[in-house]
Amino acid sequence: MTSNTGRGKKDYFIAIGIIVVVAMMLIPLPTPLLDAFMALNLMGSLAIILMVLYSKKPSEFSIFPTLLLIATVFGLGLNISSTRLILLKGAAFDGRIIRAFSRFVVGGAGSESLVIGIIIFVILIAVQLVVITRGATRSAEVAARFTLDGMVQKNLSIDSQVSSGAISPEEGMRRKAALRQEVDFYSAMDGASKFVSGNVKVGILITLVNIFGGLVVGICFKNELFGDAVRNYTTLTIGDGLVTQFPALLISTATAMIVTRSVSTDSFASEFSKQFAKEPGVFLIAGFFALFLSIVPGFHRAWYVLLPLAVIAFVAGVRMRHDMGAAREEGSEESNSGEKSERERTITIPAVQKVDPISLEFGAALVPLVSGGNDFLDRITGLRNQVALDLGFAAPKVRINDNLKLGRSEYCIKIRDIEADRASVRMGRYLAVDFDGVCPELDGEPVKEPVSGSRAYWIPENEKESAGAKGYFISDVPSLIITHLTEVIKQNAPTLLGRQELSAMLDEVSKSAPAVVDEVKGLLSLGEIHKVIQNLLKEQVSVRDLVTILEALCDAAPKSKDITFLTEKTRQALARQITASQLSKDRQLHVITLSPDLEQTISESKTLDIEFEKKLAASALKMASEIQAKGFKPVLLCMEQSRPIVKRAVPQLCVMSVLELAEGVKNEFYGQVEIQDN
């Protein structure tokens, strides 16, 4: 209850402050109140720059963009209030803060001090406008862009750490929240930095208007002489400009500092002292330089300044060197005293545990497959070459191990140390597979073929010819394992092709097509290219023609960086390749399409509910089975915007968009997929 009341009071205080700022622009202020607000403006701007100095990282001062806007509006309100009072009272204006700046800071009274004041004001404005605000604005833009560009990679890194168990889910959520806060901060600073440059430009305009308006009011309405009007109003205007531009200068400097600071673990002052203390020799060299200047003709007259600076630099350098030596000795003693116990505690665990991309583990009865005198290992090499030809990337090496935990006749295929599939075989026998499901039964051990799930039998060698004559496909044990391994690798191709492997592929392509690689890297990050390649591999689309893929990404990326959009445009660029892969033995595409109503329903929806997907899949697979029964490959054809949604609903079928059809290919149409409402 107490905290709620306190929070309410703070909210009321802020609201009252905003009302006062608005009132300043409308209601004439008494000069004592104007002096108080101007002093508050000076103190507030000083407090802001000190807060920036003491902040450990920029996003720690997250209210800075909003505070910058409030400070800018407050300063403009003071400008309006002071302008009103100066024009109304003229020489009788008794604002003490402005009078103090127009006399004491400038350096006296009279025409000479007036010129000095104008010069100081011009220099102050020039420094803010040309140096600080321009650099701060550019730094804010760059910081915002790079922070936003790196957000996806940082989120992926956090997810990876959570998945690997390096950090807890709660810590992952905390880091993501901190990352979002950092992104929001730099995005806000990108816009807030414009307040600073706008404030400086408005300050110039207000000063010119004040001088011109003061001359008009003094000469025309108060009947003052031209010289008196110039002296009175110009002096007060310059004083007003200085008293408002000094806080603006501090705010501009704070803005530049906060957008140029990198994330550290300590305040700016602490980091400054730590980093300079690393090189005591710098101070010694600076001391020698000051000592040298003190004896150079012309500079020797300033010995009373140079010699004390040289002594200070010498003392600082010697002190830092002594502290560093003491720290090294202390660290050495601690290291020696704990060396023995540390050796006892140390175990030989590598910093990063190695994970095999692909591993094949055998039970005891299958170990002879990899012993000398057979070609199994050579066939593994041929498998990798075949995958490279089919999918366009080099499959990782296959690590082969024995595993006593497996059954004697079992083998297990693992992808990144996670089991992907396993099966049992019979050494010395052959597997007869009925892929079409029309062959007569055999007198053998009935099983399921591990890749397709088709009906199969383990038969002895003397029955191979008779089973082949009945229409069965005959496979020996090594061929079966190689085929199974090949299919598992193809199914897990998106997992096996990591960013490091993709980077190597891009480096290889850059040797023959450097312009394409440079252009795509300028448009998309490696992670975005990687996701598109993974999407292609998920549907068994070869990425061998990588140049065409990269060119398609270069054309599509300026329009949108949505991964689904980029994937579809890339598939369309590979139309000839995709079409050729789906041609049946008669060199035609055997297609079914969606009904117009169904096409419209799907294209208008980003997702489909489960029941609708089930009905769509059942209807499409029923029509596809009729094509398969004739020995042809079924292809489901739909519009570009519908294809990803339909593919998710019917992953078993090849789903193509009409833009992926190659020219000149004959199509045989079998009908439209419809969903009947129950």
C-alpha positions, 0 to 999 in steps of 0.5 A: 500500500505504501509503495503504491502511494509513493508511486502515485506521488511520483507520477503526480510530480512528473505530471505537474512538471510537464504542466509547468513546462507548458505554462512557461510557454503561455504565462509570463514568469516572474524573473525570480522564478525564471532564475530558479528554472534556469539554475535548475536547467544548469544543475539538471544537465550537469546531473545527466552527464554525470549519470552517463559517466557513472553508468556501467552500460548505455542501456542501464540509463534506459530513460535517457531518450525520454529525459532528453526530450523533456530537457529539450522541451524545458530548455525551449520553454525557458527560451520562450519565457526569457524572450518574452520578459526581455522584449517586455522590459528591455533595459529594465529586465532584472533576470540575474542569471542572464545578466550574470552570463551577459557580463561575468561569463563574457568578461565585462560590459561595453561594445568590446564585451558584446563582440566577445559574447557574440564570438563565444556564442557562435563558437558554442553553437558551431561546436554543438552543431558541427562536431557533437550533434552530427557525430552523436546522430551518426553514432546513434544511427550506426549503433541502432542498425548494428544492434538490430542486425545482431539481435537474431544471432544473439537470440539464437546464441542464447537459445543454443546455450539454453538447449545445451544446458550451459545456462538455465531457462530462467537465465535465458529469459533474463538475457533475452529481456536484457537484449530486448531492452538494449535494442529498444534503447538504441532504437529510441536513441536513433530518434532522440538524437534528432532532438539535440540537433533540432534544439541547436538549430532552434537556438540559432533561430531564437537568437536571431529573432530575439535580436531583430525583435528587440531592435524593433521593440526598442526603436519603434515602441520604446523610442530608444536610440539605435545604439542603445537598443543594440547594446541592451537587447543584443547583450541580453539576447547573447546572455540568454543564448549562453545560459540556455546553450551551456545546458544544451552543450552538456546534454549534447555531450551526454548524448554523444557519450552514451551512444559511443560507449561500449558495454563494459562492467564498470563506470567510465571513470573506473574503465578509464583508470584501469585501461590507462594503468595498463601502460605506465610507460605512456606516462613516463614518455609524456613526462619526458616530453614535458621536461624536454619542452621546458628547456626548448627555446620559446617554451622555457618561459612556461617552465612553471607549468611544464615542470610540475606536469612532468613531475606528476607524469613521472610519479604516476608512471612509477607508481603504476609500474610498482603496483603492476609488479606487486600484483604480478608477484602476488599472483605468482605466489598464489599460483605457486601455492595452489599449483599442487592442489590444482593439479590434483583437481584437474582432469583431462576434459576438453573445453568443448566436447566433440560431437560426431555429425554422423555415426554408425554403430554396430552390434557384435555380429556386424563388426566383420562388415568393417574388417579388412577384405571387404568394400564396406568402407569404400561404399561409405565414401561412395555414399558421401559422393552420391549425397554431394551429387544429389543434394549439393553439399559434402556430407560429413565423415561417418564415424563407425563404432561398435556398441555392446548395448545394441543387439548382436544383429542391430545397427544404429544411425546417429546424427550429432550423437542423437539416435536417428534410426535403428534396424536389425539385419541377418548376416549371411541372408538377403532381404527380398522387398515388395515395394509395390505390394503385389508380389506373392508371399515368400517362405522366409522371416517377414519384416519391414524394409527399414527405409520405406516400411514395405513388406519384406522377407529375410531369405537364404542365398539359394532363394534369391533368383526365385524371389527376384523372378516373383518381382521382389527387389533383392538386397544384401546386408551392406547394401541395405545399411548403405541405403538406410544410411543414405536416406537418413543423411538426406532426411537430416541434411538441414541439420548436418549443413551448419553455418561453418559448412555453408561458410566454406561453400560460400568461400569456394563459390567466391573463387568463381563468382566473387561478385555474387557472394559479396552482394548477397553477404551485403544484403543478408546475414549468414544465418538468413542464407543458412535458413533458406538453404535449410528450407530447400534441403528439407524438401530434398531440393539440391543446393548444388547450383549455389550460384543460382540460389545466391543470385535469386536471394540477391534479387529477392532480399531488397523486397523482403527478408522473410525466410519463407518469401526468400525460399519461394523465390529461390525455388522459382529460380530452380524451376528447371531443376525441381521440375526435372526431379519430379518427372516420371518415367514418361518424362511428364509431370502427373499433377493434381491441383486444388479447387479454386475455392480451396485455393482461395481459402488457403491463400487467405490463411497463414495457418490451417487448423488441425482438422482442416489439415487432416481433411486436406491431407486425406483428400490429396493423398487419396488422389495421389495414390491413384497416380502412384498405382499407375507407377508415376510420381504425383505432384500437387500443384498450387499457387505461390502463396499457398505452397508453404501452407499446403506442404506443411499439411501434406509433407508426404507429397511433392508440392510445387507452385505454378511458378516452379514449372519449367517451360516446355514440360508436359503435364497430365492433369488428374483432378482437383483436390476438394474438401467436402464439409460433413 
